[in-house]
Amino acid sequence: MDYDVYNREERYLCSHLFRLLHEPVQSYRALSEFLKRPVHQGSFRIYAEAALIRDAYYARKHARKPLVSHVLDDMVRLLMQQESVSECRLYSELPEELSNKSKTHPKQIRQKAGNLLTPEEDRVFGVMQGMFNAKPDLVVCIDEELLIYEAKFTLDFDLEQMKLTENIGKIWAALFYADLGYTKPPKVTVLKLGLAKFSPDISWEDVARISANIYPDNDRTRIAIENACSII
């Protein structure tokens, strides 16, 4: 049996969706139907599995810009608010073995700290570690909005994961909005992409219908999405 008929991997389906949403035919009809709003060329950016915090740190570190510690201090401040933590040292205030970028990557602080962190600091830097590792499935930057889609296929949505994704988006919006093409912090919205039975914001069945309006019946993206929906 052809693997295209029974492939249910979310990353595989999201890669086809990424292609579909970039189709310029009929004035970006696919993206307009997906977002349920009209769009125009050059008015949007789309990212798949965006590891913005990880990549922004890497880019600034290797460009040798002096903002890395400052940005990480701001990130700690935001994490303290998100986690309702009142006492926590900033990144630049940590012991040298933890704040020296040549010795410890920010996502390794909690792992390497031993007893050097208080319980509240352990919590904050534990969340920072998770955010460095996180890669939200699909991101659409349009107008003054940052839309982050949590994609599921066979499973329902996890509320804790949705909240973490929202908090990640707020960090992006506050600290890295210019990297995403905004002139000011955008509004962050986290949306669900999943099967219709899980009541998502947009369903894979919707995506299959959109692809059928764009591609011929022998197109591989259309085949992949329609087959995935047909076997559930």
C-alpha positions as CSV (number, residue, x, y, z in Angstrom):
1,M,0.0,0.0,0.0
2,D,1.3,3.5,-0.9
3,Y,2.6,5.4,2.1
4,D,0.8,8.5,0.9
5,V,-2.5,6.7,1.6
6,Y,-1.8,6.1,5.3
7,N,0.8,8.7,6.5
8,R,-0.7,10.4,9.6
9,E,2.4,12.3,10.7
10,E,1.6,15.8,11.8
11,R,4.9,17.2,10.5
12,Y,4.3,15.7,7.1
13,L,0.8,17.2,6.9
14,C,2.0,20.6,8.1
15,S,4.7,20.6,5.4
16,H,2.0,20.1,2.8
17,L,-0.1,22.8,4.5
18,F,2.9,25.2,4.4
19,R,3.1,24.7,0.6
20,L,-0.7,25.2,0.2
21,L,-0.8,28.5,2.2
22,H,1.9,30.0,0.0
23,E,0.1,29.3,-3.2
24,P,-0.5,32.7,-4.9
25,V,-3.3,31.5,-7.2
26,Q,-6.6,33.5,-7.0
27,S,-5.0,36.2,-4.9
28,Y,-3.8,33.7,-2.2
29,R,-7.2,32.1,-2.0
30,A,-5.9,29.2,0.1
31,L,-4.4,31.4,2.8
32,S,-7.5,33.7,2.8
33,E,-9.8,30.7,3.3
34,F,-7.5,29.3,6.0
35,L,-7.4,32.6,7.9
36,K,-11.0,33.5,7.0
37,R,-9.9,36.9,5.9
38,P,-8.6,38.5,2.6
39,V,-4.8,38.7,2.3
40,H,-2.5,40.5,-0.1
41,Q,0.9,39.7,-1.5
42,G,3.7,40.8,0.8
43,S,1.4,41.3,3.8
44,F,2.2,38.0,5.6
45,R,4.9,35.7,6.7
46,I,4.5,32.0,7.4
47,Y,6.9,29.8,9.5
48,A,6.8,26.1,10.2
49,E,8.2,24.7,13.4
50,A,9.5,28.1,14.4
51,A,12.3,28.0,17.0
52,L,12.5,31.8,17.2
53,I,14.1,32.1,20.7
54,R,16.8,29.5,19.9
55,D,17.6,31.0,16.5
56,A,17.5,34.6,17.7
57,Y,20.0,33.7,20.5
58,Y,22.3,31.9,18.0
59,A,22.1,34.8,15.5
60,R,22.9,37.5,18.1
61,K,25.6,35.5,19.7
62,H,27.5,34.8,16.5
63,A,27.0,38.4,15.3
64,R,28.7,39.4,18.6
65,K,26.0,41.9,19.3
66,P,26.1,43.2,22.9
67,L,22.3,42.7,23.4
68,V,22.3,39.0,24.2
69,S,22.5,39.3,28.0
70,H,20.1,42.3,27.9
71,V,17.5,40.3,25.9
72,L,17.9,37.3,28.3
73,D,17.4,39.6,31.3
74,D,14.2,40.9,29.7
75,M,13.1,37.3,29.0
76,V,13.6,36.4,32.7
77,R,11.5,39.4,33.7
78,L,8.7,38.3,31.4
79,L,8.9,34.7,32.7
80,M,8.7,35.9,36.2
81,Q,5.4,37.6,35.4
82,Q,4.1,34.6,33.5
83,E,5.0,32.2,36.3
84,S,4.0,34.5,39.2
85,V,7.5,34.5,40.6
86,S,8.5,37.4,42.7
87,E,12.2,36.7,43.5
88,C,14.6,35.6,40.8
89,R,18.0,36.7,39.7
90,L,18.3,38.0,36.1
91,Y,20.4,36.1,33.7
92,S,23.3,38.6,34.0
93,E,23.2,38.2,37.8
94,L,23.7,34.4,37.8
95,P,27.1,32.9,38.8
96,E,29.7,33.2,36.1
97,E,29.6,29.5,35.3
98,L,25.9,29.8,34.4
99,S,25.9,33.3,32.7
100,N,29.1,32.8,30.6
101,K,27.8,31.9,27.2
102,S,31.0,30.1,26.3
103,K,30.4,27.7,29.2
104,T,26.6,27.3,29.5
105,H,23.9,27.7,26.9
106,P,20.8,29.4,28.4
107,K,18.7,26.2,27.9
108,Q,21.3,24.3,30.1
109,I,21.2,26.7,33.1
110,R,18.8,24.6,35.2
111,Q,20.6,21.4,34.2
112,K,24.0,22.6,35.2
113,A,23.0,24.7,38.2
114,G,22.9,22.0,40.9
115,N,22.1,23.9,44.1
116,L,23.0,27.3,42.8
117,L,19.4,28.2,42.1
118,T,16.5,28.9,44.5
119,P,13.3,27.0,43.9
120,E,11.7,30.0,42.2
121,E,14.8,30.4,40.0
122,D,14.7,26.7,39.2
123,R,11.2,27.2,38.0
124,V,11.9,30.2,35.8
125,F,15.0,28.8,34.2
126,G,13.2,25.5,33.7
127,V,10.6,27.2,31.7
128,M,13.3,29.1,29.8
129,Q,14.8,25.7,28.9
130,G,11.5,24.5,27.5
131,M,11.0,27.7,25.5
132,F,14.4,27.3,23.8
133,N,13.5,23.8,22.8
134,A,9.9,24.6,21.7
135,K,9.0,24.8,18.0
136,P,5.3,25.8,17.5
137,D,3.9,24.0,14.5
138,L,2.7,26.8,12.3
139,V,3.1,30.6,12.6
140,V,1.4,33.2,10.5
141,C,2.4,36.9,10.9
142,I,-0.2,39.1,9.3
143,D,-1.2,42.7,9.8
144,E,-0.7,43.4,13.5
145,E,-1.4,39.9,14.6
146,L,0.8,36.9,15.5
147,L,-1.2,33.7,14.9
148,I,0.3,30.5,16.3
149,Y,-1.3,27.2,15.4
150,E,-1.0,24.2,17.6
151,A,-1.4,21.3,15.2
152,K,-2.7,17.9,16.2
153,F,-3.9,15.0,14.0
154,T,-4.8,11.8,15.9
155,L,-4.9,13.4,19.4
156,D,-6.9,16.1,21.2
157,F,-5.3,19.3,22.4
158,D,-3.4,19.6,25.7
159,L,-4.4,22.7,27.7
160,E,-1.0,23.1,29.4
161,Q,0.8,22.9,26.0
162,M,-1.6,25.5,24.6
163,K,-0.8,27.8,27.5
164,L,3.0,27.3,27.0
165,T,2.6,28.1,23.4
166,E,0.7,31.3,24.3
167,N,3.5,32.3,26.7
168,I,6.1,31.7,24.0
169,G,4.2,33.9,21.6
170,K,4.1,36.7,24.2
171,I,7.9,36.4,24.6
172,W,8.3,36.6,20.8
173,A,5.9,39.6,20.6
174,A,7.7,41.5,23.3
175,L,11.3,40.8,22.5
176,F,11.6,39.7,18.9
177,Y,8.7,41.4,17.1
178,A,11.0,43.3,14.7
179,D,12.6,40.0,13.6
180,L,9.1,38.9,12.4
181,G,8.6,42.1,10.4
182,Y,6.4,44.0,12.9
183,T,7.0,47.7,13.8
184,K,5.5,47.2,17.3
185,P,4.5,44.2,19.5
186,P,1.6,42.3,17.7
187,K,-1.4,40.8,19.3
188,V,-0.8,37.1,20.0
189,T,-3.5,34.5,19.3
190,V,-3.0,30.7,19.7
191,L,-5.3,28.6,17.5
192,K,-6.1,24.9,17.2
193,L,-5.6,23.0,14.0
194,G,-7.0,19.4,14.2
195,L,-9.6,17.0,13.2
196,A,-13.2,18.3,13.2
197,K,-14.2,15.9,16.0
198,F,-12.0,17.8,18.4
199,S,-13.7,21.2,17.7
200,P,-10.5,23.1,16.5
201,D,-10.4,26.6,15.2
202,I,-9.8,25.1,11.8
203,S,-9.9,21.4,10.9
204,W,-7.9,19.2,8.6
205,E,-11.1,18.5,6.8
206,D,-11.3,22.3,6.1
207,V,-7.7,22.1,4.8
208,A,-8.7,19.2,2.5
209,R,-11.5,21.2,1.1
210,I,-9.3,24.2,0.5
211,S,-6.6,22.1,-1.2
212,A,-9.3,20.6,-3.5
213,N,-10.2,24.2,-4.6
214,I,-6.5,24.9,-5.4
215,Y,-4.9,21.7,-6.7
216,P,-5.9,19.1,-9.3
217,D,-6.8,15.7,-8.1
218,N,-3.4,14.2,-8.9
219,D,-1.5,16.8,-6.8
220,R,0.6,15.2,-4.0
221,T,-0.4,17.8,-1.4
222,R,-4.1,17.3,-2.1
223,I,-3.7,13.5,-2.1
224,A,-1.8,13.5,1.2
225,I,-4.3,15.7,3.1
226,E,-7.4,14.0,1.6
227,N,-6.1,10.5,2.3
228,A,-5.2,11.5,5.9
229,C,-8.7,12.7,6.5
230,S,-10.3,9.7,4.8
231,I,-8.7,7.1,7.1
232,I,-9.7,8.6,10.4
